[in-house]
Amino acid sequence: MRHGENMSATPDPVWAATTLLAWYDQSRRELPWRAAPGNVADPYAVWLSEIMLQQTTVKAVEPYFSAFLKRWPRVEDLAAAELELVLQAWAGLGYYARARNLHACARVVADDYSGRFPETEKELLTLPGVGPYTAAAIAAIAFDKPAAVMDGNVERVLTRICAVEAPLPGAKPELRAILEILAPAERPGDFAQAMMDLGATICTPRSPSCSHCPWRAQCAGLASGLASMLPNKTPKKAKPTRRGDAYFVQRSDGAILLRKRPTKGLLGGMTEVPGSEWREGQKVMSDEPIEATWERVPGIVRHTFTHFHLELAVYMAHVEDGFDAEKEIVPERCMWVHRSELDTQALPSIMRKVVAHALEHSNH
Ligand code: SF4
């Protein structure tokens, strides 16, 4: 059977753990959420970093992580913060449902667990926004519990060390079984982090540095010459493209009309430049927030979400200060925010692009 063939390429577990942990003790990455060697990691820092790292790189996360810890040093502080402030601090990291879950999770830990994170995967899984991967990562890294922590880096290393040719994601159960064989009972947290580090620094996606790898002596991928071609992946379906309009209104005193998105759904609770719905195919009827003379800003603003590409046409209008007093309207969920205060708003990346695009044009 195919599983059997691959399993036979699994390196000796005792050798694999010993060599990998020795390499880790020498070559581990210094990361702001990591405890110094021999010290116990702070579960709050581990949890915060793991939630931030979902779908994002270490480099992108580092400044956000430091800013969050400085502002909310303990889980109780985060729990007591206004959701709006948490969303603002999160703006730019993407996947905003995570920020709402982060806040909800902090409240559960503060209220139901007296500020101490639970230690088992089973209990961790009951927390908002904590899925199987994050539960395993926190259990292993913060509490040194044996847990199969398998992210994209670890999957790649496993397919190579055992020369698993079955494509991902279908091969995941097989990889998990291999990981359970390899993970040691001693120092499981360090082993999990060592696997991540090996994937991030040595066994990299395009050109693995096999000559520096602690596992080169028993790597089936290297021996077979397949290493840099693995993992195989089942082709993804092409993402659809949705289109819509954004309406950028600038008042003569420098204020800009912004709108709060509904709490539920994509980018829920975030701030946006008012606009139409985003749809595939036929464009929806125009949906200007106010009556004004609209001018189409040349070009298109593009952004890619997990499940679709988005193309926004931007329209711009200028109105006088006192405009809303005269007309006695501020459209539903809308507010005027001065240009100099845009940074205080929970504007997601796509909306920052819209604002930059419109301002660039209006300055010409
Ligand atoms: S020897 Fe090369 S392919 Fe094998 S685990 Fe190490 S870096 Fe990856």
Residues whose N, C-alpha, C, O or C-beta is under 5 A from the ligand:
A	BS01	SF4	V157 R160 I161 I202 C203 P208 S209 C210 C213 W215 R216 C219 G221 L222 A227
